[in-house]
Amino acid sequence: MDGFLTETVPSTAVHEMGAKVVIAMHLDPRLLPGKAGNTLDVFNRSFAIIQTSASQSWRDATDILIEPKVRDIFWDDFAKTPQLVSAGGNAAYAAPPENSSRPRAPSCQTA
């Protein structure tokens, strides 16, 4: 479930729907460097600013938070999907909950 602008990560809503454990993945929006080159750049920058400054109260309702380091990849750079998947996998295994019996993986690799 994606909250986009109303609740960046809808952890509270998912708990209210009956989830016992909420695992959230948050991708920090990247602001474009320099001036916007066209209308789409303006919209992208506007959404990134809104998401960056949005309330982050959802963090309190999240049991496991995964935040892969992918700020160097734009949202529409589909050629870098393998790097995104790898970064997400590595972040997921980086810090399992203290009470978890889930094994740590040394790293995630994609083909």
N, C-alpha and C positions, 0 to 999 in steps of 0.2 A: 504494500500500500504506500502511495506517495502523497504527501500532504502539499507539496509544491509551495504555494504562497500562503495558504491559510494556516498551516502548521507544518513547518519544514519537514519534520519527522513526526508522524502522527502516533507517537507512543501512547499517549493518554487514550486516544480513541480505540486503539487496538486492545489495551487493557479492558476498557469498557465493553468491548465486544466479546470478552471472555478469555483472552490470552493469559496463560499462566506465566509465560516468560516472553519478554519482548526483546528481540535482537534487532538493533537498528544499525543501518549503514548510512553514514553521513558523508557526503562529498562536498567539501568546502568549495564554494563557487569561486571561480577565478575571474578577477577583473582584467579586462583587456588593457594592455599598456598603451600609452599615447592617446591620441584623439580617435574618436569613432570615425570610421571611414564611410559608413553608409547607415541606412535606417535600421537594418538588422543588427548592426553593431550597437546602435543606441538601445534597442530593445534588450539585447543580451546583457549589456552593462546595467540597464535598469533592473532587470530581474536579479542579477548578481548582487547589486546593492541592497535590494529588498530582502533577499535571503540572508545576506550577511548581517543586516541590522535587525532581522526579525527576532522576536522573543525566543529564547532557547530553553523555555521551561520544560520542553519535551524531554530534556536530558534526565530530569528527576524521575520520569516514568519509564526510563529505559533500563533494562536489566543488564544487557550486554551491548556496548557501543563499539562499532567498528568504524574507524576513520582512516581509510587508505590514503597514502600520500600520492595524490594524482593531480596536484595543482598545475603541473606542466602540460597537461593534456586537456584540450578543449572538448566541450560536450559533444561536438559534432565530428570529432576526429576518429571516425570508425575504423580507420586503418590501424589504430593503436589499441584495438579491442584486446589482443593478447596481453599487452602490458597492463591494461585495466584489470583484467581477470587475475593476473598474477599479483598485482598490488593488493587487490581485494582479498585474495587467498592468504597472502602473507600477513596482512593486517588482522584477518580473522584468527589466525593461529598465534599471533604475537603475544596476546595477553588474555588467555582464557580466564574465566572467573576463578577466584581462589578455591571455591568449593567444587570445582568441576573435575571430573576424572578424565576428561578428554585429553588425549595425548597431544603434545606439541609436535608440529611438523617443522623440519628445518627450513623449508621454503616451498613455495608453490611455483611450479613451472608450467608454461603452456607450450603447445606445439607450434 
